[in-house]
Structures are given as structure tokens and as C-alpha cells.
């Protein structure tokens, strides 16, 4: 009798698990994150055109001068709920979308480290705060270097695009950040924004 009850319980648990998996498969059919993919080139073109969808989110862009007017940025309209500017620093945050952009402009007064040295120094600086990153991409585009990395935080893992751009003996250093599970959409868009920013500031 006890064996029959155990078998019945196991069968019910198995059926419940199967039903749950089937419901998840049905949800995945309509989940744009599972069905829509982007390329870097598509997103660069969308930003330049002034309009780009990220899944169901429509984003409108304009060119905006920041950091004392020295730098041009592809700015997302009606997106950020925190916008702090001054001559040397910029902070943009969308709490709703869990996206941030921080940047600063500094004079180039020393010989710059090559990209590998810059990344290594950045990793060491983060290690001082017990933050260990996983670098997933490095790239040099004309006067811009950038690298993409994943970082665990108390709020969950995040994805970052850290860049530096040289223009007129000034350097703009910045970091775009979003949730790691938005890497293929918002994360790729942030990388495309860095490309467009580099082109705007040549």
C-alpha cells in the first residue's frame, strides 16, 4: 500500500513537472528575447537613423553635446530618470530599464597605456573592491578602445561596456551598464552606442 502511494506521488510530481515545462515552452514561443536577435551593425544603423526597437521597447535618439560641449553622444530620449551633468562628469540612469551611463572627460597629459595595459589596470582597480570581472570582448575602433565584461553584484550579475575615446588632446572615459540577462539586447545596443559616439567625435 505504501509503495502504491509512493508511486502515485512520484507520478503526480512527474506530471506536474512536465506541465510546468510545457507552459514554459509555450511562454518562450511568445517571448521576444527568445525569438528576436540583433547584430551590432543593425543597432548602429538604427541609432544613426534616430529610432531603434529593443524587443518591444521603442527608443528614439538624438545627438547631444555633453561634458562642457566637447563630446557628442547618441542620447536616448525620454529614457533616463536621472540626468546629472557638469563640465567633466556625466551620469545617466534608467531605473526602470536598469541601465546606466557614466562618463568623464580628462586632458591627455601622459602616454596612454595600450589597450591590454588599460584593461589590466582596470581589473586590478576593481579587485581592490573585491570585484572580479570576466572580460568577454576587447576592441579598438579608430580613436576608441573598449572592452565588455560581466560583473557579479549584490543586485545580480551585470554587463558593462567600458570605453575611452581620444579627441583634441582630451579623453572621454565611460562605462555603460545593464543587467547581464539583457546582454544580447540592451548590452549590444550599448556597444553600438559606443561605436556611434566614436564616429560622432572623430
N, C-alpha and C positions, 0 to 999 in steps of 0.2 A: 504493500500500500504506500509506504513512504517512498519507495523507488518510483512508483507511478506519479506521485505528487512532484517529485524532483524533476522527472522527465517533462511533466506538464509545465512546470515553472521555466525550465530551460527552453522549451519550445515557444512559450509566450515571450520570453526575453529575446529570443532569436527573431520572432516575427516583429516585435517592437523595433528592434534594431534595423531590420530590413525596411520597415515602413518609414523610419526616420531617414535612412539613406535615400530612399526613393523620393521623399519630399524634398531633400536637399538637392537631388539631381534635377527635379522639376524647377526649383528656385534658380539653380545655376543656368537653366535654359534662358531665363529672362534677366539674368544679372549682366549688365553691360561690361562690368570688369572682367567677366569670364569670356565675353564674346567679341569685345572691341579691342583692337590693338593699334598702336600708333608707332610711327617711325620718327626719328629725330628730324628728318627732312620735312615731313608733313607738318610737324609742330612749328618748325622755323617758318615755313611758308604761311601758316595760319597766323602766327604772331605778326609777321610783316603785313599781312592783309588787314589786321586790326580786329579779327574775330576768330576764335577757336573754341571748339567744344572739347571738354574733357569728360567723356562719358555723357551724362545728361546735363552737365553744367556748362552754360554758355559764358565765355569770357570775352570781354571787349578790351582792346589795348589801345593806348596812345603813347606817343613819345613824350617823356617828361624829363626836364633838366633837373638834376639833383646835385647835392654836395656843392653848394655855392655856384650852381650853374655850370660846373666844369664837366659834368658827366651826364650823358643821356641814357635813359633807362626805358625799356618797354614796360610801361606801367599798366597794371590790370585795374580797370575802372570798377568802382562800386564793389570792391572785393575785400579790402583791408579795413579792419575796425580800429587798428592802432597805426597812426602815421606820425612818426617823430623825425623831424629834420633839423639839422643845423649845418654850418659850413663844412664840417668834417665828418659827420656821422649821419647815418640813415638807419631807421628801424621801421619795418613794415610787418604787421602781423594780422593774419586772419584767424581768429579763434574758432570760427565756425568750420573752416576747412583745415585747421591745424597746419598752417603754412606760415613761414616767416622768412624775411629777408633782412639781413643786417649787412651794412657796408660802411667803409670809411675811406677817406682819401688822404694820402700822405705824400710828402715830397720824396722823390727817389734820390737819396743822397749817398747811398752806398752801392757797391756792386752786388747785384741780386744773386742769390743762390740759384743754381739750376733747379729745374722742377723737382728732381729727386731729393735734393737737399731741403727744399722748401717743404715737401711732404714729410720728410723725416723729422724736421724741426717741429712741424705741426703735431705729428704723432707724439713726440716727446713732451710737448707742452700739455697735451690732453692727458697724458699718463700721470702728470703731476697731480691731476684731479681725480685719479683712479678711473679715467675714462679710456677704454680700449676700443679702437676703431678697426673696421675691416674695410680696407681700400678695395674698391671694385672696378675703378676705371681712372686712368690718367690721360690727359690730352693737352696738346699745345696747338693753339689756333692763332696764327699771326702774332699779335702782341698780347695774347691771353694764354695763361696756363690755368688749368683747373683739374680737380680730382673729385671723384664721387666716392662717398664712404657710408657705411652703415654703423650706427652707434646705439648700443643699448642704453636706455634711460629708465628712471623710475616710473615714467608715464608710458613706457613701451618703446620698442625699437624705432629709430628714426633714420631717415635717408637725407644725406647732405650733398650739396654741390658747392664746393669751395673754390673760389676763383681769384685771380689777380690779373689786372689789365694795366698796361703802361700807356700813358699819353702825355706828351708835353712835359716831361720830367716829373709827372705825377703818377702815382699808382693807386688804383682803386682795388681794395681787397674786400671780398664779400663772401657771404655764405647764405645759400638758400636751404631751407629745411622743410621736410614734410614727414608724415608717418611712413614707415617702411612699407606697409601694405598698399600705399599709394605710389610706390616707386615707378610702376610701369605707366602711370598716367601723369599725375602731378609731378613726380620726380623727373620724368623725361621732359615735361614741359619746362621745368626749372632749368634743366640743361640747355634746352632750346633758347630760353630767355638769355642765358649767358652768351650763347653764340650771337644772338641778335644784338645784345649790348656791345659785344666786341666790335661788330660791324658798324654800329652807330658811332663808335668812338674812335674810328681809325683816323 
